[in-house]
Amino acid sequence: MPLAGVKVLEFGTLIAGPFCSRILAEFGAEVIKIEAPGEGDPLRKWRKLYPTEDGATSLWWFVQARNKQSVTLNLKHPRGVDIACRLAAEADIVVENFRPGVMEKLGLGWDLLSSRNPGLVMVRLSGFGQTGPMARQPGFGAIGESMGGLRYITGFPDRPPVKTGISIGDSIAALWGALGALMALRHREVNGGAGQMVDVALYEAVFAMMESLVPEFDVFGFIRERTGNVMPGITPSNTHTTRDGRHLIIGANGDAIFKRLMLAIGRQDLAEDTDLACNAGRDARAAEIYGVIDDWVGSRDADEVLRVAAEAQVPSSTIHSVADMFRDPQFLARGMLESAQLPDGKDFRIPGVVPKLSLTPGGTRWIGPRLGEHTEAVLGKLGFNPEVIDGLRRDGVI
């Protein structure tokens, strides 16, 4: 695996930090997740729970923590902090997503850890970053999505902004964190072994995805507003409802693609209309074009619409529920529904790994572990004998 030999120490909880290190773990990094004794990551109890020997565990946990080792440490105990420092001294990457200042208060701040391990890369994910007037304020993904501009433009113009359906702000930040970690490792490799801090703010992670928002406002004073399922200036691309009540997307905003679609639905007049040969012309007549497509789609079942669009090489898809994904041949062919086993041996499916590497693909070696499952093994590698480990447990350190 491409990250074999890379050691990662994770102090994160819930989404952004754990998703960042999950990506690294999926491609071979050794990820040691530090959790509070008796409690663990709150994600263990989020959403749908499955009965396990310790009560019940979130199905989400089994995915988010796959390929990780769980070590319990009481970071409010000096000996727990000392063990964490020893683990960080051997790590290539530390990932944390606490509010700025928390790691310093625990005695695990960047200055201390990097002084003991000059090659360390520390990924710090937080609501507003490590600096600035809002740095110490709490900020979840929803706040990052709101400040970063995503919520403002999501939804319909006659209704309040809506969320996208998942905690996408956290996930985007996690992706930037993983990318930053790999860039920092590359820098370390070619620049004498120096590590560095990777500072990811959730609102900035979202803001970085906001396309042309900034220059359009700065040059023209234009503020992008909510437009529902259409994107002004990119026509046609919209959601349509079929005769059998299914919702699908047709994206025919390319010049040649639009012409092919119009020919396929029997509208040669629009296909040959020179005013519609470019996006600007189509956008000026968007209502007319969408009316034509709505009428055509609404008089046919989804299977026929998709067949005609595919034959005309026009991008299209039904809007999939997870049930649709389970029977979609593309998902199955690409291994996007991996088989795994729950702790009691029951088979279940988890999402496949992204991206697909041709020579060194990622994969799932095990699902999210039991709380503290690897504590003894990891401490043993640090030189702690069984008697000392038992003493740490009696003292509430682990």
FENDA-V956076 format. One line per field, one symbol per residue. phi: phi as a letter, one per 20 degrees, with the letter a starting at -180 (. if undefined). Layout:
phi: ???
//
This chain:
phi: .fdgnedcdddfcmdffffgffgfffdofeddeecfgmcmfgfgdelfddfcfdoacfffggefdfmdddcebefedgfffffffffffdeecddbcefgofffffncfggffffebfefddeddbfcnecnfdgeefbegfffffffoffgddpdfecfgceeoceffffffffffffffffffffgfdcmnfeaedddegffffgfeelegfffffedmedfdfcmedcgnccebaecdegemedbdcdcefgffgffffffendffffdfffdfcgfffffcgfffffffgffffecfgffgffffffeldgaafefefffffdeffgffemecfebcfgenffbdcffeceeefdcffadebegeffmgdgffffffeoeegffffffffemfc
//
